[in-house]
Amino acid sequence: MDNQSRRSFLKKGLIAGSVMLAPGTLLNMTNAQSLSQKEKVRIGVVGPGSRGAHLIRLINSVREKENIEVVAICDIYEPSIKHALSLVPDAKVFRDYRSMLEMKDLHAIIVATPLHEHAKSTVDALNNGIHVFCEKAMALTLDDTYAMAEAHFRTGNILHIGHQRLFDPKFLKGMNRIHNGDLGIVTQIRAYWHRNNNWRRPVPADNPELERFINWRLYREYSLGLMTELASHHIQVANWAKKSLPVAVRGAGSISYWKDGREVEDNVALIYSYADGTQFIYDSMIQNKKYGLEVQVMGDKGTIELESNRLFKEEPPTPPKPAGIVQLIQNINEGVFGAVSIGSSSWDAELASTYTGDPVVANDTTDGTLEQLIAFADSVREGKPVPGLFEQGYYGSVWTLLGQEAIDTGKVITMPENLSLF
Ligand SMILES: NC(=O)c1ccc[n+]([C@@H]2O[C@H](COP(=O)([O-])OP(=O)(O)OC[C@H]3O[C@@H](n4cnc5c(N)ncnc54)[C@H](O)[C@@H]3O)[C@@H](O)[C@H]2O)c1
């Protein structure tokens, strides 16, 4: 695909799959300032740690072709600054994002700080006329999530949430197949994310007080662990597949294995219910990795496993019948002509089909992150968001936080009306 058709494919895919597009109370957007088509998109990265550095590398890989450049970085941790400068040596360095927002000709920032820091820099940037690409999940609290949405709609500046599956060709094509009815009626979605490690990062031996700063994912002051860091991706995908939002969530979670002082669960299980009766069953743990990660969308005519790029028809294609003599030999081997058994078992176990399905896309070469960054730069240049994209990120984050509330309270949780954008 050339650049132009890839872009229009992505946009169509997103529009077709967006949760809702009706205008509502917050939807009062004026288009932000656009740039000339030739102008370089100048980006600052707040929090160039592990993910931020990865995004910088991706931008560097298309810097000339897409005319985008990381011109500034902001961090409060010297090793992160040093590493980021090895990737973008000419970038201006800031230690407070507010000074970065004053930089002349800065068009956009990427927010890749720990979760509890997302909202402040995002809202301040939007209020300063700067577009934002903010990593998922949006925020640690529902209030912060809503404040980010409010700033986006009030200012008209772009807020792009880092859900790269929305730009991954196998998810886009898979969603087309789901929405075109190729799986029949979808009534169940299962997703899981399993790892087998303690999720800890090494803390410098001479600086043990950095534990909470470096391992922020493990503490409730900064993160909700498995829910915000992993589940948020698949919750967004389930809503996208259903083109609607859940009506309720129930869940349970525990620290069942890594009893090492962490405050977030290492084992969670939830059920999100949709109005049409669909159940989305999600679980995540970090003490067994056999099943890895997957999203299985199941209808009466087929199943898609989106992460592994496979589509399975409910009735596998039957192989052509072998010729007469071959069939006779097979029948003998299969015991078709054997004695009729007396007292055999009254049922056969319903084992999973061994049919391996078909690929959804022929070449599965990207996870969508680069495509999402390019789409963000296009949006900044045009001064227009990709339709439906923000809503995907917003409701993905809201239902992630509501899932955590279900785990914490043991209650069935519904979405408060004041969180609705429409
Ligand atoms: N989309 C994805 O698949 C994906 C993958 C990994 C991480 N993420 C997200 O990216 C974000 C960062 O994750 P990470 O693994 O890179 O974390 P990290 O800890 O490696 O990096 C965070 C960086 O932010 C810096 N930082 C902390 N407070 C700051 C502040 N006040 N101002 C400026 N910099 C500050 C830290 O020093 C560090 O360099 C998280 O929101 C995470 O959920 C997304």
The ligand as an SDF file (V2000), in Angstrom:
LIG
                    3D

 44 48  0  0  0  0  0  0  0  0999 V2000
    1.4150    1.4930   24.4450 N   0  0  0  0  0  0  0  0  0  0  0  0
    2.1650    0.5350   24.9880 C   0  0  0  0  0  0  0  0  0  0  0  0
    2.1860   -0.6150   24.5400 O   0  0  0  0  0  0  0  0  0  0  0  0
    3.0190    0.8620   26.1640 C   0  0  0  0  0  0  0  0  0  0  0  0
    4.1030    0.0260   26.4820 C   0  0  0  0  0  0  0  0  0  0  0  0
    4.8870    0.3550   27.5880 C   0  0  0  0  0  0  0  0  0  0  0  0
    4.5800    1.4760   28.3500 C   0  0  0  0  0  0  0  0  0  0  0  0
    3.5130    2.2530   28.0210 N   0  0  0  0  0  0  0  0  0  0  0  0
    3.1700    3.4370   28.8280 C   0  0  0  0  0  0  0  0  0  0  0  0
    4.2310    4.3770   28.7590 O   0  0  0  0  0  0  0  0  0  0  0  0
    4.3240    5.0840   30.0000 C   0  0  0  0  0  0  0  0  0  0  0  0
    5.7470    4.9890   30.5300 C   0  0  0  0  0  0  0  0  0  0  0  0
    6.0900    3.6370   30.7720 O   0  0  0  0  0  0  0  0  0  0  0  0
    7.6380    3.2030   30.8400 P   0  0  0  0  0  0  0  0  0  0  0  0
    7.6730    1.7370   30.8840 O   0  0  0  0  0  0  0  0  0  0  0  0
    8.3790    3.8790   29.7490 O   0  0  0  0  0  0  0  0  0  0  0  0
    8.0740    3.8140   32.2390 O   0  0  0  0  0  0  0  0  0  0  0  0
    9.5330    4.2320   32.6590 P   0  0  0  0  0  0  0  0  0  0  0  0
    9.5580    4.2690   34.1280 O   0  0  0  0  0  0  0  0  0  0  0  0
   10.5350    3.3970   31.9360 O   0  0  0  0  0  0  0  0  0  0  0  0
    9.6930    5.7030   32.0870 O   0  0  0  0  0  0  0  0  0  0  0  0
    9.0540    6.8230   32.6630 C   0  0  0  0  0  0  0  0  0  0  0  0
    9.9740    8.0250   32.5170 C   0  0  0  0  0  0  0  0  0  0  0  0
    9.2870    9.1640   33.0370 O   0  0  0  0  0  0  0  0  0  0  0  0
   10.2100    9.9120   33.8080 C   0  0  0  0  0  0  0  0  0  0  0  0
    9.4770   10.7750   34.7250 N   0  0  0  0  0  0  0  0  0  0  0  0
    8.8970   10.4630   35.9130 C   0  0  0  0  0  0  0  0  0  0  0  0
    8.3090   11.5380   36.4350 N   0  0  0  0  0  0  0  0  0  0  0  0
    8.5340   12.5650   35.5670 C   0  0  0  0  0  0  0  0  0  0  0  0
    8.1820   13.9400   35.5600 C   0  0  0  0  0  0  0  0  0  0  0  0
    7.4730   14.4830   36.5490 N   0  0  0  0  0  0  0  0  0  0  0  0
    8.5940   14.6990   34.5110 N   0  0  0  0  0  0  0  0  0  0  0  0
    9.3250   14.1690   33.4930 C   0  0  0  0  0  0  0  0  0  0  0  0
    9.6880   12.8740   33.4550 N   0  0  0  0  0  0  0  0  0  0  0  0
    9.2920   12.0780   34.4840 C   0  0  0  0  0  0  0  0  0  0  0  0
   11.0580    8.8580   34.4690 C   0  0  0  0  0  0  0  0  0  0  0  0
   12.2690    9.3730   34.9500 O   0  0  0  0  0  0  0  0  0  0  0  0
   11.2720    7.8840   33.3150 C   0  0  0  0  0  0  0  0  0  0  0  0
   12.3640    8.2690   32.5100 O   0  0  0  0  0  0  0  0  0  0  0  0
    3.2740    4.4690   30.9220 C   0  0  0  0  0  0  0  0  0  0  0  0
    2.0970    5.2410   30.8740 O   0  0  0  0  0  0  0  0  0  0  0  0
    3.0130    3.1070   30.3040 C   0  0  0  0  0  0  0  0  0  0  0  0
    1.7220    2.6200   30.5520 O   0  0  0  0  0  0  0  0  0  0  0  0
    2.7520    1.9710   26.9380 C   0  0  0  0  0  0  0  0  0  0  0  0
  1  2  1  0
  2  3  2  0
  2  4  1  0
  4  5  1  0
  4 44  2  0
  5  6  2  0
  6  7  1  0
  7  8  2  0
  8  9  1  0
  8 44  1  0
  9 10  1  0
  9 42  1  0
 10 11  1  0
 11 12  1  0
 11 40  1  0
 12 13  1  0
 13 14  1  0
 14 15  2  0
 14 16  1  0
 14 17  1  0
 17 18  1  0
 18 19  2  0
 18 20  1  0
 18 21  1  0
 21 22  1  0
 22 23  1  0
 23 24  1  0
 23 38  1  0
 24 25  1  0
 25 26  1  0
 25 36  1  0
 26 27  1  0
 26 35  1  0
 27 28  2  0
 28 29  1  0
 29 30  1  0
 29 35  2  0
 30 31  1  0
 30 32  2  0
 32 33  1  0
 33 34  2  0
 34 35  1  0
 36 37  1  0
 36 38  1  0
 38 39  1  0
 40 41  1  0
 40 42  1  0
 42 43  1  0
M  CHG  2   8   1  16  -1
M  END
$$$$
